[in-house]
Amino acid sequence: MSTVAEIEDATELLPRKEQEELFFFLVKKLRADGAKMPETKLYSSDQVEAWVAQDEADMQAFREGRET
């Protein structure tokens, strides 16, 4: 395998446990190479409630055959 796409395709074929092992291997390697992890994003409860309300409205529209 020589491309990211080939590796991604092969990863899809791995059992979940091996996918997790691969994930932790990559995180460990990136940290060893000095990569910084992204900062945690904080969302207000108002933002989360708005997203949930929109998701519920979209689901209702879907059930009724309407477009959103």
PQR file with spaces between the fields and no chain letter, atoms N, CA, C, O and H, PARSE charges and radii, in Angstrom:
ATOM       1  N    MET     1       0.848   -1.172    0.000 -0.4000 1.5000
ATOM       2  CA   MET     1       0.000    0.000    0.000 -0.0000 2.0000
ATOM       3  C    MET     1       0.892    1.233    0.000  0.5500 1.7000
ATOM       4  O    MET     1       1.846    1.344    0.770 -0.5500 1.4000
ATOM       5  N    SER     2       0.547    2.146   -0.888 -0.4000 1.5000
ATOM       6  CA   SER     2       1.412    3.325   -0.978 -0.0000 2.0000
ATOM       7  C    SER     2       0.639    4.636   -0.941  0.5500 1.7000
ATOM       8  O    SER     2       1.246    5.705   -0.985 -0.5500 1.4000
ATOM       9  H    SER     2      -0.228    2.055   -1.513  0.4000 1.0000
ATOM      10  N    THR     3      -0.680    4.576   -0.862 -0.4000 1.5000
ATOM      11  CA   THR     3      -1.449    5.817   -0.792 -0.0000 2.0000
ATOM      12  C    THR     3      -2.365    5.787    0.420  0.5500 1.7000
ATOM      13  O    THR     3      -2.714    4.722    0.930 -0.5500 1.4000
ATOM      14  H    THR     3      -1.173    3.707   -0.826  0.4000 1.0000
ATOM      15  N    VAL     4      -2.743    6.964    0.867 -0.4000 1.5000
ATOM      16  CA   VAL     4      -3.667    7.058    1.992 -0.0000 2.0000
ATOM      17  C    VAL     4      -4.991    6.377    1.640  0.5500 1.7000
ATOM      18  O    VAL     4      -5.584    5.707    2.486 -0.5500 1.4000
ATOM      19  H    VAL     4      -2.460    7.829    0.453  0.4000 1.0000
ATOM      20  N    ALA     5      -5.451    6.541    0.419 -0.4000 1.5000
ATOM      21  CA   ALA     5      -6.709    5.919    0.004 -0.0000 2.0000
ATOM      22  C    ALA     5      -6.632    4.393    0.129  0.5500 1.7000
ATOM      23  O    ALA     5      -7.588    3.765    0.585 -0.5500 1.4000
ATOM      24  H    ALA     5      -4.969    7.085   -0.268  0.4000 1.0000
ATOM      25  N    GLU     6      -5.516    3.799   -0.268 -0.4000 1.5000
ATOM      26  CA   GLU     6      -5.353    2.346   -0.153 -0.0000 2.0000
ATOM      27  C    GLU     6      -5.348    1.923    1.318  0.5500 1.7000
ATOM      28  O    GLU     6      -5.937    0.905    1.682 -0.5500 1.4000
ATOM      29  H    GLU     6      -4.740    4.309   -0.639  0.4000 1.0000
ATOM      30  N    ILE     7      -4.687    2.704    2.145 -0.4000 1.5000
ATOM      31  CA   ILE     7      -4.632    2.388    3.570 -0.0000 2.0000
ATOM      32  C    ILE     7      -6.020    2.517    4.189  0.5500 1.7000
ATOM      33  O    ILE     7      -6.425    1.674    4.990 -0.5500 1.4000
ATOM      34  H    ILE     7      -4.208    3.531    1.850  0.4000 1.0000
ATOM      35  N    GLU     8      -6.747    3.568    3.821 -0.4000 1.5000
ATOM      36  CA   GLU     8      -8.114    3.739    4.334 -0.0000 2.0000
ATOM      37  C    GLU     8      -8.993    2.566    3.937  0.5500 1.7000
ATOM      38  O    GLU     8      -9.756    2.053    4.756 -0.5500 1.4000
ATOM      39  H    GLU     8      -6.418    4.253    3.171  0.4000 1.0000
ATOM      40  N    ASP     9      -8.890    2.136    2.670 -0.4000 1.5000
ATOM      41  CA   ASP     9      -9.687    0.997    2.209 -0.0000 2.0000
ATOM      42  C    ASP     9      -9.342   -0.267    3.000  0.5500 1.7000
ATOM      43  O    ASP     9     -10.233   -1.018    3.396 -0.5500 1.4000
ATOM      44  H    ASP     9      -8.271    2.554    2.005  0.4000 1.0000
ATOM      45  N    ALA    10      -8.048   -0.497    3.226 -0.4000 1.5000
ATOM      46  CA   ALA    10      -7.622   -1.674    3.974 -0.0000 2.0000
ATOM      47  C    ALA    10      -8.088   -1.594    5.423  0.5500 1.7000
ATOM      48  O    ALA    10      -8.456   -2.607    6.018 -0.5500 1.4000
ATOM      49  H    ALA    10      -7.324    0.114    2.904  0.4000 1.0000
ATOM      50  N    THR    11      -8.073   -0.398    5.985 -0.4000 1.5000
ATOM      51  CA   THR    11      -8.506   -0.208    7.370 -0.0000 2.0000
ATOM      52  C    THR    11      -9.966   -0.584    7.542  0.5500 1.7000
ATOM      53  O    THR    11     -10.352   -1.123    8.580 -0.5500 1.4000
ATOM      54  H    THR    11      -7.774    0.425    5.502  0.4000 1.0000
ATOM      55  N    GLU    12     -10.783   -0.305    6.530 -0.4000 1.5000
ATOM      56  CA   GLU    12     -12.204   -0.654    6.588 -0.0000 2.0000
ATOM      57  C    GLU    12     -12.409   -2.159    6.746  0.5500 1.7000
ATOM      58  O    GLU    12     -13.426   -2.593    7.286 -0.5500 1.4000
ATOM      59  H    GLU    12     -10.469    0.133    5.687  0.4000 1.0000
ATOM      60  N    LEU    13     -11.461   -2.943    6.284 -0.4000 1.5000
ATOM      61  CA   LEU    13     -11.587   -4.398    6.342 -0.0000 2.0000
ATOM      62  C    LEU    13     -11.148   -4.984    7.684  0.5500 1.7000
ATOM      63  O    LEU    13     -11.412   -6.152    7.968 -0.5500 1.4000
ATOM      64  H    LEU    13     -10.635   -2.590    5.845  0.4000 1.0000
ATOM      65  N    LEU    14     -10.475   -4.173    8.512 -0.4000 1.5000
ATOM      66  CA   LEU    14      -9.992   -4.659    9.798 -0.0000 2.0000
ATOM      67  C    LEU    14     -11.132   -4.798   10.801  0.5500 1.7000
ATOM      68  O    LEU    14     -12.103   -4.042   10.755 -0.5500 1.4000
ATOM      69  H    LEU    14     -10.260   -3.224    8.282  0.4000 1.0000
ATOM      70  N    PRO    15     -11.010   -5.768   11.706 -0.5600 1.5000
ATOM      71  CA   PRO    15     -11.969   -5.846   12.804  0.2800 2.0000
ATOM      72  C    PRO    15     -11.847   -4.589   13.684  0.5500 1.7000
ATOM      73  O    PRO    15     -10.806   -3.933   13.704 -0.5500 1.4000
ATOM      74  N    ARG    16     -12.899   -4.275   14.388 -0.4000 1.5000
ATOM      75  CA   ARG    16     -12.940   -3.063   15.223 -0.0000 2.0000
ATOM      76  C    ARG    16     -11.742   -2.970   16.165  0.5500 1.7000
ATOM      77  O    ARG    16     -11.139   -1.904   16.290 -0.5500 1.4000
ATOM      78  H    ARG    16     -13.745   -4.808   14.371  0.4000 1.0000
ATOM      79  N    LYS    17     -11.392   -4.065   16.824 -0.4000 1.5000
ATOM      80  CA   LYS    17     -10.274   -4.060   17.775 -0.0000 2.0000
ATOM      81  C    LYS    17      -8.974   -3.666   17.085  0.5500 1.7000
ATOM      82  O    LYS    17      -8.184   -2.910   17.651 -0.5500 1.4000
ATOM      83  H    LYS    17     -11.882   -4.931   16.722  0.4000 1.0000
ATOM      84  N    GLU    18      -8.740   -4.155   15.892 -0.4000 1.5000
ATOM      85  CA   GLU    18      -7.520   -3.817   15.177 -0.0000 2.0000
ATOM      86  C    GLU    18      -7.552   -2.366   14.669  0.5500 1.7000
ATOM      87  O    GLU    18      -6.511   -1.715   14.585 -0.5500 1.4000
ATOM      88  H    GLU    18      -9.382   -4.769   15.432  0.4000 1.0000
ATOM      89  N    GLN    19      -8.738   -1.868   14.335 -0.4000 1.5000
ATOM      90  CA   GLN    19      -8.855   -0.454   13.966 -0.0000 2.0000
ATOM      91  C    GLN    19      -8.460    0.422   15.156  0.5500 1.7000
ATOM      92  O    GLN    19      -7.769    1.427   14.994 -0.5500 1.4000
ATOM      93  H    GLN    19      -9.584   -2.397   14.403  0.4000 1.0000
ATOM      94  N    GLU    20      -8.906    0.030   16.354 -0.4000 1.5000
ATOM      95  CA   GLU    20      -8.559    0.786   17.547 -0.0000 2.0000
ATOM      96  C    GLU    20      -7.061    0.719   17.812  0.5500 1.7000
ATOM      97  O    GLU    20      -6.454    1.726   18.174 -0.5500 1.4000
ATOM      98  H    GLU    20      -9.468   -0.787   16.486  0.4000 1.0000
ATOM      99  N    GLU    21      -6.457   -0.451   17.636 -0.4000 1.5000
ATOM     100  CA   GLU    21      -5.009   -0.586   17.812 -0.0000 2.0000
ATOM     101  C    GLU    21      -4.266    0.331   16.840  0.5500 1.7000
ATOM     102  O    GLU    21      -3.293    0.984   17.217 -0.5500 1.4000
ATOM     103  H    GLU    21      -6.950   -1.269   17.342  0.4000 1.0000
ATOM     104  N    LEU    22      -4.724    0.376   15.601 -0.4000 1.5000
ATOM     105  CA   LEU    22      -4.109    1.236   14.600 -0.0000 2.0000
ATOM     106  C    LEU    22      -4.250    2.703   14.987  0.5500 1.7000
ATOM     107  O    LEU    22      -3.308    3.484   14.851 -0.5500 1.4000
ATOM     108  H    LEU    22      -5.514   -0.155   15.295  0.4000 1.0000
ATOM     109  N    PHE    23      -5.436    3.070   15.470 -0.4000 1.5000
ATOM     110  CA   PHE    23      -5.678    4.441   15.901 -0.0000 2.0000
ATOM     111  C    PHE    23      -4.694    4.847   16.993  0.5500 1.7000
ATOM     112  O    PHE    23      -4.067    5.903   16.909 -0.5500 1.4000
ATOM     113  H    PHE    23      -6.201    2.436   15.581  0.4000 1.0000
ATOM     114  N    PHE    24      -4.561    4.004   18.019 -0.4000 1.5000
ATOM     115  CA   PHE    24      -3.666    4.338   19.116 -0.0000 2.0000
ATOM     116  C    PHE    24      -2.206    4.353   18.675  0.5500 1.7000
ATOM     117  O    PHE    24      -1.416    5.148   19.184 -0.5500 1.4000
ATOM     118  H    PHE    24      -5.071    3.146   18.088  0.4000 1.0000
ATOM     119  N    PHE    25      -1.847    3.499   17.750 -0.4000 1.5000
ATOM     120  CA   PHE    25      -0.498    3.519   17.186 -0.0000 2.0000
ATOM     121  C    PHE    25      -0.226    4.863   16.509  0.5500 1.7000
ATOM     122  O    PHE    25       0.833    5.460   16.702 -0.5500 1.4000
ATOM     123  H    PHE    25      -2.489    2.853   17.337  0.4000 1.0000
ATOM     124  N    LEU    26      -1.193    5.333   15.715 -0.4000 1.5000
ATOM     125  CA   LEU    26      -1.012    6.603   15.013 -0.0000 2.0000
ATOM     126  C    LEU    26      -0.943    7.779   15.976  0.5500 1.7000
ATOM     127  O    LEU    26      -0.130    8.685   15.795 -0.5500 1.4000
ATOM     128  H    LEU    26      -2.054    4.848   15.559  0.4000 1.0000
ATOM     129  N    VAL    27      -1.793    7.769   16.999 -0.4000 1.5000
ATOM     130  CA   VAL    27      -1.757    8.849   17.995 -0.0000 2.0000
ATOM     131  C    VAL    27      -0.404    8.862   18.699  0.5500 1.7000
ATOM     132  O    VAL    27       0.199    9.920   18.882 -0.5500 1.4000
ATOM     133  H    VAL    27      -2.453    7.033   17.146  0.4000 1.0000
ATOM     134  N    LYS    28       0.066    7.689   19.090 -0.4000 1.5000
ATOM     135  CA   LYS    28       1.363    7.598   19.770 -0.0000 2.0000
ATOM     136  C    LYS    28       2.478    8.111   18.869  0.5500 1.7000
ATOM     137  O    LYS    28       3.358    8.840   19.329 -0.5500 1.4000
ATOM     138  H    LYS    28      -0.424    6.830   18.942  0.4000 1.0000
ATOM     139  N    LYS    29       2.452    7.742   17.597 -0.4000 1.5000
ATOM     140  CA   LYS    29       3.472    8.189   16.652 -0.0000 2.0000
ATOM     141  C    LYS    29       3.414    9.696   16.453  0.5500 1.7000
ATOM     142  O    LYS    29       4.448   10.365   16.450 -0.5500 1.4000
ATOM     143  H    LYS    29       1.738    7.150   17.224  0.4000 1.0000
ATOM     144  N    LEU    30       2.216   10.229   16.287 -0.4000 1.5000
ATOM     145  CA   LEU    30       2.083   11.676   16.087 -0.0000 2.0000
ATOM     146  C    LEU    30       2.570   12.451   17.306  0.5500 1.7000
ATOM     147  O    LEU    30       3.242   13.474   17.171 -0.5500 1.4000
ATOM     148  H    LEU    30       1.377    9.686   16.289  0.4000 1.0000
ATOM     149  N    ARG    31       2.230   11.966   18.485 -0.4000 1.5000
ATOM     150  CA   ARG    31       2.703   12.641   19.707 -0.0000 2.0000
ATOM     151  C    ARG    31       4.221   12.575   19.801  0.5500 1.7000
ATOM     152  O    ARG    31       4.859   13.560   20.174 -0.5500 1.4000
ATOM     153  H    ARG    31       1.684   11.136   18.595  0.4000 1.0000
ATOM     154  N    ALA    32       4.807   11.430   19.469 -0.4000 1.5000
ATOM     155  CA   ALA    32       6.259   11.286   19.517 -0.0000 2.0000
ATOM     156  C    ALA    32       6.935   12.220   18.524  0.5500 1.7000
ATOM     157  O    ALA    32       8.050   12.685   18.759 -0.5500 1.4000
ATOM     158  H    ALA    32       4.289   10.631   19.167  0.4000 1.0000
ATOM     159  N    ASP    33       6.258   12.490   17.416 -0.4000 1.5000
ATOM     160  CA   ASP    33       6.810   13.385   16.399 -0.0000 2.0000
ATOM     161  C    ASP    33       6.539   14.848   16.720  0.5500 1.7000
ATOM     162  O    ASP    33       6.895   15.734   15.942 -0.5500 1.4000
ATOM     163  H    ASP    33       5.352   12.112   17.226  0.4000 1.0000
ATOM     164  N    GLY    34       5.902   15.108   17.876 -0.4000 1.5000
ATOM     165  CA   GLY    34       5.673   16.479   18.305 -0.0000 2.0000
ATOM     166  C    GLY    34       4.368   17.099   17.864  0.5500 1.7000
ATOM     167  O    GLY    34       4.170   18.303   18.028 -0.5500 1.4000
ATOM     168  H    GLY    34       5.613   14.389   18.508  0.4000 1.0000
ATOM     169  N    ALA    35       3.476   16.302   17.308 -0.4000 1.5000
ATOM     170  CA   ALA    35       2.194   16.843   16.862 -0.0000 2.0000
ATOM     171  C    ALA    35       1.364   17.259   18.068  0.5500 1.7000
ATOM     172  O    ALA    35       1.369   16.592   19.103 -0.5500 1.4000
ATOM     173  H    ALA    35       3.637   15.324   17.175  0.4000 1.0000
ATOM     174  N    LYS    36       0.666   18.350   17.922 -0.4000 1.5000
ATOM     175  CA   LYS    36      -0.211   18.828   18.986 -0.0000 2.0000
ATOM     176  C    LYS    36      -1.633   18.365   18.695  0.5500 1.7000
ATOM     177  O    LYS    36      -2.087   18.382   17.551 -0.5500 1.4000
ATOM     178  H    LYS    36       0.662   18.892   17.082  0.4000 1.0000
ATOM     179  N    MET    37      -2.315   17.958   19.736 -0.4000 1.5000
ATOM     180  CA   MET    37      -3.694   17.557   19.588 -0.0000 2.0000
ATOM     181  C    MET    37      -4.574   18.803   19.478  0.5500 1.7000
ATOM     182  O    MET    37      -4.260   19.832   20.077 -0.5500 1.4000
ATOM     183  H    MET    37      -1.946   17.944   20.665  0.4000 1.0000
ATOM     184  N    PRO    38      -5.664   18.726   18.726 -0.5600 1.5000
ATOM     185  CA   PRO    38      -6.542   19.890   18.621  0.2800 2.0000
ATOM     186  C    PRO    38      -7.139   20.229   19.986  0.5500 1.7000
ATOM     187  O    PRO    38      -7.370   19.355   20.822 -0.5500 1.4000
ATOM     188  N    GLU    39      -7.378   21.511   20.181 -0.4000 1.5000
ATOM     189  CA   GLU    39      -7.970   21.940   21.438 -0.0000 2.0000
ATOM     190  C    GLU    39      -9.421   21.491   21.517  0.5500 1.7000
ATOM     191  O    GLU    39     -10.104   21.366   20.501 -0.5500 1.4000
ATOM     192  H    GLU    39      -7.190   22.221   19.502  0.4000 1.0000
ATOM     193  N    THR    40      -9.876   21.253   22.728 -0.4000 1.5000
ATOM     194  CA   THR    40     -11.260   20.871   22.956 -0.0000 2.0000
ATOM     195  C    THR    40     -12.171   22.038   22.609  0.5500 1.7000
ATOM     196  O    THR    40     -11.909   23.178   22.990 -0.5500 1.4000
ATOM     197  H    THR    40      -9.321   21.354   23.554  0.4000 1.0000
ATOM     198  N    LYS    41     -13.233   21.746   21.889 -0.4000 1.5000
ATOM     199  CA   LYS    41     -14.208   22.780   21.550 -0.0000 2.0000
ATOM     200  C    LYS    41     -15.320   22.756   22.582  0.5500 1.7000
ATOM     201  O    LYS    41     -15.853   21.702   22.928 -0.5500 1.4000
ATOM     202  H    LYS    41     -13.446   20.820   21.579  0.4000 1.0000
ATOM     203  N    LEU    42     -15.648   23.914   23.054 -0.4000 1.5000
ATOM     204  CA   LEU    42     -16.728   24.033   24.031 -0.0000 2.0000
ATOM     205  C    LEU    42     -17.932   24.673   23.368  0.5500 1.7000
ATOM     206  O    LEU    42     -17.809   25.685   22.678 -0.5500 1.4000
ATOM     207  H    LEU    42     -15.215   24.771   22.774  0.4000 1.0000
ATOM     208  N    TYR    43     -19.083   24.086   23.578 -0.4000 1.5000
ATOM     209  CA   TYR    43     -20.325   24.596   23.007 -0.0000 2.0000
ATOM     210  C    TYR    43     -21.278   24.931   24.148  0.5500 1.7000
ATOM     211  O    TYR    43     -21.346   24.220   25.152 -0.5500 1.4000
ATOM     212  H    TYR    43     -19.183   23.264   24.139  0.4000 1.0000
ATOM     213  N    SER    44     -21.998   26.006   23.978 -0.4000 1.5000
ATOM     214  CA   SER    44     -22.967   26.385   24.999 -0.0000 2.0000
ATOM     215  C    SER    44     -24.161   25.438   24.921  0.5500 1.7000
ATOM     216  O    SER    44     -24.400   24.791   23.902 -0.5500 1.4000
ATOM     217  H    SER    44     -21.943   26.583   23.163  0.4000 1.0000
ATOM     218  N    SER    45     -24.905   25.375   26.029 -0.4000 1.5000
ATOM     219  CA   SER    45     -26.099   24.521   26.030 -0.0000 2.0000
ATOM     220  C    SER    45     -27.119   25.040   25.026  0.5500 1.7000
ATOM     221  O    SER    45     -27.888   24.256   24.469 -0.5500 1.4000
ATOM     222  H    SER    45     -24.711   25.901   26.857  0.4000 1.0000
ATOM     223  N    ASP    46     -27.140   26.354   24.785 -0.4000 1.5000
ATOM     224  CA   ASP    46     -28.047   26.914   23.774 -0.0000 2.0000
ATOM     225  C    ASP    46     -27.707   26.397   22.380  0.5500 1.7000
ATOM     226  O    ASP    46     -28.602   26.064   21.603 -0.5500 1.4000
ATOM     227  H    ASP    46     -26.515   26.991   25.238  0.4000 1.0000
ATOM     228  N    GLN    47     -26.412   26.330   22.063 -0.4000 1.5000
ATOM     229  CA   GLN    47     -25.997   25.811   20.752 -0.0000 2.0000
ATOM     230  C    GLN    47     -26.410   24.356   20.595  0.5500 1.7000
ATOM     231  O    GLN    47     -26.945   23.965   19.557 -0.5500 1.4000
ATOM     232  H    GLN    47     -25.685   26.601   22.694  0.4000 1.0000
ATOM     233  N    VAL    48     -26.162   23.559   21.622 -0.4000 1.5000
ATOM     234  CA   VAL    48     -26.496   22.136   21.556 -0.0000 2.0000
ATOM     235  C    VAL    48     -28.004   21.957   21.421  0.5500 1.7000
ATOM     236  O    VAL    48     -28.465   21.149   20.615 -0.5500 1.4000
ATOM     237  H    VAL    48     -25.727   23.877   22.465  0.4000 1.0000
ATOM     238  N    GLU    49     -28.766   22.702   22.200 -0.4000 1.5000
ATOM     239  CA   GLU    49     -30.227   22.610   22.121 -0.0000 2.0000
ATOM     240  C    GLU    49     -30.727   23.007   20.735  0.5500 1.7000
ATOM     241  O    GLU    49     -31.660   22.395   20.215 -0.5500 1.4000
ATOM     242  H    GLU    49     -28.392   23.359   22.855  0.4000 1.0000
ATOM     243  N    ALA    50     -30.116   24.025   20.135 -0.4000 1.5000
ATOM     244  CA   ALA    50     -30.513   24.451   18.783 -0.0000 2.0000
ATOM     245  C    ALA    50     -30.223   23.351   17.772  0.5500 1.7000
ATOM     246  O    ALA    50     -31.035   23.093   16.884 -0.5500 1.4000
ATOM     247  H    ALA    50     -29.359   24.523   20.557  0.4000 1.0000
ATOM     248  N    TRP    51     -29.055   22.694   17.901 -0.4000 1.5000
ATOM     249  CA   TRP    51     -28.714   21.602   16.978 -0.0000 2.0000
ATOM     250  C    TRP    51     -29.685   20.451   17.119  0.5500 1.7000
ATOM     251  O    TRP    51     -30.121   19.875   16.122 -0.5500 1.4000
ATOM     252  H    TRP    51     -28.395   22.903   18.623  0.4000 1.0000
ATOM     253  N    VAL    52     -30.026   20.110   18.353 -0.4000 1.5000
ATOM     254  CA   VAL    52     -30.956   19.009   18.593 -0.0000 2.0000
ATOM     255  C    VAL    52     -32.332   19.352   18.018  0.5500 1.7000
ATOM     256  O    VAL    52     -32.968   18.517   17.375 -0.5500 1.4000
ATOM     257  H    VAL    52     -29.672   20.577   19.163  0.4000 1.0000
ATOM     258  N    ALA    53     -32.783   20.581   18.253 -0.4000 1.5000
ATOM     259  CA   ALA    53     -34.086   21.001   17.731 -0.0000 2.0000
ATOM     260  C    ALA    53     -34.101   20.946   16.209  0.5500 1.7000
ATOM     261  O    ALA    53     -35.083   20.499   15.616 -0.5500 1.4000
ATOM     262  H    ALA    53     -32.267   21.259   18.776  0.4000 1.0000
ATOM     263  N    GLN    54     -33.028   21.394   15.575 -0.4000 1.5000
ATOM     264  CA   GLN    54     -32.954   21.353   14.113 -0.0000 2.0000
ATOM     265  C    GLN    54     -32.944   19.916   13.617  0.5500 1.7000
ATOM     266  O    GLN    54     -33.594   19.593   12.623 -0.5500 1.4000
ATOM     267  H    GLN    54     -32.230   21.757   16.057  0.4000 1.0000
ATOM     268  N    ASP    55     -32.211   19.057   14.304 -0.4000 1.5000
ATOM     269  CA   ASP    55     -32.154   17.652   13.919 -0.0000 2.0000
ATOM     270  C    ASP    55     -33.534   17.007   14.036  0.5500 1.7000
ATOM     271  O    ASP    55     -33.941   16.243   13.161 -0.5500 1.4000
ATOM     272  H    ASP    55     -31.683   19.319   15.112  0.4000 1.0000
ATOM     273  N    GLU    56     -34.245   17.310   15.105 -0.4000 1.5000
ATOM     274  CA   GLU    56     -35.585   16.750   15.282 -0.0000 2.0000
ATOM     275  C    GLU    56     -36.544   17.279   14.211  0.5500 1.7000
ATOM     276  O    GLU    56     -37.377   16.533   13.696 -0.5500 1.4000
ATOM     277  H    GLU    56     -33.915   17.930   15.816  0.4000 1.0000
ATOM     278  N    ALA    57     -36.423   18.572   13.878 -0.4000 1.5000
ATOM     279  CA   ALA    57     -37.269   19.141   12.832 -0.0000 2.0000
ATOM     280  C    ALA    57     -36.958   18.497   11.484  0.5500 1.7000
ATOM     281  O    ALA    57     -37.866   18.203   10.706 -0.5500 1.4000
ATOM     282  H    ALA    57     -35.747   19.178   14.296  0.4000 1.0000
ATOM     283  N    ASP    58     -35.680   18.280   11.212 -0.4000 1.5000
ATOM     284  CA   ASP    58     -35.288   17.619    9.960 -0.0000 2.0000
ATOM     285  C    ASP    58     -35.829   16.190    9.897  0.5500 1.7000
ATOM     286  O    ASP    58     -36.279   15.743    8.842 -0.5500 1.4000
ATOM     287  H    ASP    58     -34.943   18.519   11.844  0.4000 1.0000
ATOM     288  N    MET    59     -35.786   15.479   11.016 -0.4000 1.5000
ATOM     289  CA   MET    59     -36.296   14.106   11.043 -0.0000 2.0000
ATOM     290  C    MET    59     -37.802   14.100   10.812  0.5500 1.7000
ATOM     291  O    MET    59     -38.313   13.250   10.083 -0.5500 1.4000
ATOM     292  H    MET    59     -35.420   15.843   11.873  0.4000 1.0000
ATOM     293  N    GLN    60     -38.504   15.021   11.416 -0.4000 1.5000
ATOM     294  CA   GLN    60     -39.949   15.110   11.215 -0.0000 2.0000
ATOM     295  C    GLN    60     -40.262   15.396    9.746  0.5500 1.7000
ATOM     296  O    GLN    60     -41.158   14.778    9.171 -0.5500 1.4000
ATOM     297  H    GLN    60     -38.089   15.711   12.008  0.4000 1.0000
ATOM     298  N    ALA    61     -39.531   16.327    9.142 -0.4000 1.5000
ATOM     299  CA   ALA    61     -39.724   16.648    7.731 -0.0000 2.0000
ATOM     300  C    ALA    61     -39.447   15.421    6.864  0.5500 1.7000
ATOM     301  O    ALA    61     -40.172   15.160    5.904 -0.5500 1.4000
ATOM     302  H    ALA    61     -38.804   16.829    9.609  0.4000 1.0000
ATOM     303  N    PHE    62     -38.398   14.670    7.200 -0.4000 1.5000
ATOM     304  CA   PHE    62     -38.051   13.461    6.468 -0.0000 2.0000
ATOM     305  C    PHE    62     -39.194   12.448    6.540  0.5500 1.7000
ATOM     306  O    PHE    62     -39.577   11.854    5.532 -0.5500 1.4000
ATOM     307  H    PHE    62     -37.809   14.882    7.980  0.4000 1.0000
ATOM     308  N    ARG    63     -39.728   12.262    7.741 -0.4000 1.5000
ATOM     309  CA   ARG    63     -40.825   11.297    7.928 -0.0000 2.0000
ATOM     310  C    ARG    63     -42.063   11.703    7.143  0.5500 1.7000
ATOM     311  O    ARG    63     -42.828   10.855    6.685 -0.5500 1.4000
ATOM     312  H    ARG    63     -39.417   12.744    8.560  0.4000 1.0000
ATOM     313  N    GLU    64     -42.251   13.009    6.991 -0.4000 1.5000
ATOM     314  CA   GLU    64     -43.408   13.514    6.260 -0.0000 2.0000
ATOM     315  C    GLU    64     -43.138   13.680    4.768  0.5500 1.7000
ATOM     316  O    GLU    64     -44.019   14.095    4.015 -0.5500 1.4000
ATOM     317  H    GLU    64     -41.629   13.699    7.362  0.4000 1.0000
ATOM     318  N    GLY    65     -41.921   13.357    4.345 -0.4000 1.5000
ATOM     319  CA   GLY    65     -41.569   13.447    2.931 -0.0000 2.0000
ATOM     320  C    GLY    65     -41.302   14.859    2.453  0.5500 1.7000
ATOM     321  O    GLY    65     -41.332   15.124    1.252 -0.5500 1.4000
ATOM     322  H    GLY    65     -41.205   13.020    4.957  0.4000 1.0000
ATOM     323  N    ARG    66     -41.042   15.768    3.380 -0.4000 1.5000
ATOM     324  CA   ARG    66     -40.736   17.145    3.015 -0.0000 2.0000
ATOM     325  C    ARG    66     -39.229   17.352    2.971  0.5500 1.7000
ATOM     326  O    ARG    66     -38.470   16.662    3.652 -0.5500 1.4000
ATOM     327  H    ARG    66     -41.018   15.553    4.357  0.4000 1.0000
ATOM     328  N    GLU    67     -38.811   18.320    2.152 -0.4000 1.5000
ATOM     329  CA   GLU    67     -37.399   18.693    2.130 -0.0000 2.0000
ATOM     330  C    GLU    67     -37.153   19.793    3.147  0.5500 1.7000
ATOM     331  O    GLU    67     -38.041   20.590    3.450 -0.5500 1.4000
ATOM     332  H    GLU    67     -39.427   18.880    1.599  0.4000 1.0000
ATOM     333  N    THR    68     -35.944   19.824    3.665 -0.4000 1.5000
ATOM     334  CA   THR    68     -35.606   20.881    4.626 -0.0000 2.0000
ATOM     335  C    THR    68     -34.707   21.913    3.990  0.5500 1.7000
ATOM     336  O    THR    68     -34.317   22.880    4.645 -0.5500 1.4000
ATOM     337  H    THR    68     -35.222   19.177    3.418  0.4000 1.0000
